[in-house]
Every structure is written in C-alpha cells, then in structure tokens.
Amino acid sequence: MNKALHIDHKHIKIVIKLRNTFLISSLLAFIFSCTEKPAVEESDWLTPFEKSKGTETFTYEEGIAYFMKLGEAYESFRVVEYGKTDSGYPLHVGIYSKESSFIPSDIKKKNVLLINNAIHPGEPDGVDASMMLLRDMLQGKVNVENENTIVAVIPFYNIGGALNRNSSTRANQEGPNEYGFRGNAKNLDLNRDFIKMDSENMRSFAEIFHLYEPELFIDTHVSNGADYQHVLTYLATHEEKLGGEIGTFMKDKMNPFLENEMKKEGWDIVPYVNVWGTTPDKGYVQFFDSPRYSSGYTALFNTPSYVIETHMLKPYQQRTQATYDFLKKAIVFLEKHGDELSKAKEAKFEADQKANAIAINWSIDSSKVDQIRFKGYEGSYKPSEVSGLSRLYYDRSKPYEKEIPFYSGLKVTKRETKPDFFIIPKAWGNVIAALEYNHIKMTKLEEDQTLTVDVKYIENYKTVQHPYEGHYLHYDISTTAKVEEVLFRKGDYMVPTDQRRVRFLMETLTPEGKDSYFAWNYFDPILQQKEHFSSYVFEDKAVTILKKNPELKKALEQKKKEDEGFRNSAYQQLEFIYDHSDHKERSYLRYPIYKYNQ
C-alpha cells in the first residue's frame, strides 16, 4: 500500500493516507518503545480551563501541544495520527497503556475505552475533561486502576469546527468564553455522518474504531432543549437495539453502576432528556440513535456507547467536572467488569452470525413505560417581551423532584432475512468503498456468471423537501421482491454474511433500513427512467402487444373501468402497456444489490 509516513521522536507523528494500518502501527509502536523519553519536568501542567477557573477552553493548537507534551513526558502515553480530516489536519489519538504497549494486537488483548471529543467543538467539555483526566492518571493524582484497560482519546474530532472559533454561535450555552463551531470544514455535522461517510474525518475514525475494536465508546456533548437541575444526562445504546447478553449487561449492570458511582461524586444523572410533549414533567422518550449517529454506528458492531450531555445552562466549570467524573467512572467500570463486557459482546457477534434474520428497524413502544426520579423546574407561560405572545419559560425558583414517565421501550418494525451472500456490481464503487472502510470481507467473481438471485424493486418512498447534511434523504421506503436470473460480470463483489460485521451489512444494504445506503442517496440513479416511448410510434406496437397478451388487455380494461382519469388519458393507457412489456427497462427501480443463497 502507498502510505506517507513521518516520524518525529519529539512529536510522535504518523500520517497514514490509506487503510490497513495494522502493520505500520505495529512497527511504529516498536520504534516508540525504543525511543528515549525526556525526563518529566516540573513544568506548569495547568490547562487554560484551570488557569481561568473554568471560563476558558483549549484552542486546537493549545490542545494538541498539551497532548504532545503528555506524550513526551510519560512512557505510558503515545500520540498517534491516523489519516486525514476535511480541514487538512490529521486526526490524533492519544493512547494510555500502563504497560507502555502500543502494538494494536496487544492493545486489543486489554479492555479498550475510546473517548471522542469535539465532534461539536462548541461543546468542548470533553476536551478539557479528558486532557485533565489523562494528566491526573499519568501523574498518579487520581485513584483509578487501569491495569487491564487501555484509554484511547480523540482530543478534537471536528478539527475544522475547532479552528472556526467564536463567542456567539452557541446562543443557548453558558460558557466557555470562546469555543468552536458545530459544522466541520465542509459545514457537515459529523454526528450525522457515521453511515454516509462524506467526510475524511469519518473515514479516519472508521480506521481507528476497527483497528482497536473498543469494548466501550463515549462521545462527549452539551445538550440543547429543556431546563432542569441535572448537570449531566446520558444517552446509552438501547438495550433492545444491542440485543442479547450485551444489551442486558448494559441495562442491568453498566447503567446502574455509572448512575450510582456518579451519585457518590455529587451528580444525579438521568437518561438524556428528549422531551415528547412540552416540558419534561409530562415524561419523555428515549432518543432513538440510528446509525447516522456515533452511538448508533458503534451498535452495528456490538459496541455499547454513551453519548454524555452536560446541560447547556450550567456553568462551564461544573459541566467539565461532571464530564471528568463520568469518564473516570467508566474506566473504573471497565477495569472491574471489562472481561464480562467483552464476553457478552462476543456472544452477540456469534448470535448475529447464526441468526436467520436481523432486525433493521425499530420504533418507540409507547405501551412500555418506566418511572424515573427527575429533578426539574416548573415550566409555565407568560407574555413575550418581544412578540407579546405567550412564551415558555422555566421557573428556577420552583424546583421539583418527582417520578415522571420515561418511555424507553422499542419494538422491532422490520426484520430482514439474511442471505448467504450479497452481490454488488463493481459499478457501485461508492458502496464498495464504504464497506472497505468498515473492514467488510469481500471477494470478486473470477468470471461472468448467471445466478438466480432475490431482487428488490423500489415500490414507494418519500424524500425530504430540504437538504439534510448534503443529501435529500429518503424515508418510508417499501419494496417488492422477485426471483430472477441475473448476469454478473467478472470483478463484481460477493459479500458473505457469515462474518462478524453482518449487522452493519444488513442495516446498510437493506433499502428499507432507516439509514441504509439507499436512504442516503447512494442509488438514486435507479430512480430515473432512462428510456421511454413516443406515443405516435408506440401506438401500433401497443396493439400488437395486446393481441399477444390477453391477460394484459384484460388488466387494461379493468383499470379503465376503475379509474376515470386513466380512462380519459390515452397516454396513461399507452404507458400502462409499455410498463408491462419487454420494452420497459429492467434497471428502473431495481435495487442493484442482490441476495444470493447457495
């Protein structure tokens, strides 16, 4: 593979342009282990956050310099660059290994926690929290055992947004004084890009994620929405979406552990506040994180995740401290229960490979309701000083603590039968590339072959009226299925489903999936008919077609009886005949990924 590789023993730098970085990373880890580290200096380790007493956050340049400084000072910490981002800057990962072992194969023998910061750089709490936590662990200032746990931290995921620094775009947020911007260098919201992979950032992230295969993933955020007393809320991967032992493990063991441990630190945490009605006191529903989001993406690979959301209206110092404590407690949990988590995860991989069908869509089950202890503020209405109309406000002089409904149940709305193989014609290179980025195993046909396959035709779909993250997303997709003989060419791709990442395959390659590649416009060329007819020419052919096909003539007459508009339109009748003839192109609305069973 052609790779650009730069090594600097002081600012340990790796630039990897293409995929399959395992051997390169292993070689570099060996080089690093032989490199003498400078002695730890009694320098000023205070961060901008600490110096300002919680009002400032790292700039991108300051943060990376601090990260590198940790790597220079401590043998057990290394900073590595993986690939590119849309900003032109590389994506950094800091790896804390107590045994100073940084070869990926060795790292995966431990329990890996991957922390992602600044996906929305206007929400920088995790940047400061993770920097301080790494420093404090390296310097022995916090009592956190990590003998069997590797902590990997992405300090700035959205580098373009971090460089777009300002003091105004977070209109709903209390501090810090300056921060980054939500959109990346291409103005993409990267927390909507995990499936469609429009950004260089995501392609580099996929390499990191699949190289280290973390036991647990945490994405740090700041909330928008209702006002309440809780400083930090969390969005956990839904136990029913994870499924099996891993789902039960997260709901019954990991979530309660983190809630209880955070309470010991003075933080009452609750699930992310996704208000269903007007105010939280009426109850709220668990956020459905489909695979476009970070936590929905990691769930496709049976990795449980937490998206932690500090509350926008709490002081920055308080929010960052709560984030610090959550990350610390997650490390404590992995050290104690990481082996159980890993076993439950492996059991789910095995179950997915053995399953005949995979769930690909869910919806909220409103018949299932829990009660949670919630600390809020009374919501009320008063005249607006701007419009004079009624406006919502939360009265902080009227706090409450009470049980409220929490709708967390999900129900499966579609299961898809798993074939032995998907077949993807080589023309669809964008799909092939996305599968390769996600380490999907594939082989190429060595010769032309005609195979009997299951074919889907797009029957109905809706499309959003305004662009969403650079796409006109499809939804409410339905299909019809047929069995057909199809000629495949040498070089077309056979994708076996008997592999660990089968769930990713099923949710992306089944067009009805909420975040399928079809939904994200990968296959829009099939939605346009390329050939048609001229009425005056086709009139005579239509007569011949009807004479040869009495059943079609019968169907035509029946439709005339039932549909007045059709009866009065000569063109619609010709089109009906054309659509039911051999003249109609097979590629129109035919989904070009095929299911094949040996």
Secondary structure, DSSP 8 states (H G I E B T S, - for coil): --------SSS------SS--HHHHHHHHHHHHTS------------HHHHTTSS----HHHHHHHHHHHHHH-TTEEEEEEEE-TTSSEEEEEEE-TT----HHHHTTSEEEEEE--SSTT-THHHHHHHHHHHHHHTT-S----TTEEEEEES-S-HHHHHS-BSSS-TT----SSB--SS-TTS--GGG-TTT--SHHHHHHHHHHHHH--SEEEEEEE--S--BS-SEEEEE--HHHH-HHHHHHIIIIIHHHHHHHHHHTT---EE---BSSSSGGG-EE-----TTSHHHHHHTTT--EEEEEE-TTS-HHHHHHHHHHHHHHHHHHHHHHHHHHHHHHHHHHHHHHH-SEEEEEEEE-TT--EEEEEEEEEEEEEE-TTTSSEEEEEEEEEEEEEEEEEE--EEEEEEEE--SEEEE-TT-HHHHHHHHHTT---EE-SS-EEEEEEEEEEEEEEE-SS-BTTB--EEEEEEEEEEEEEEE-TT-EEEES-STTHHHHHHHHSTTSTT-TTTTTTTGGGGS------HHHHHHHHHHHHHH-HHHHHHHHHHHHH-HHHHT-HHHHHHHHHHTSTTS-TTTTB-S-EEE--
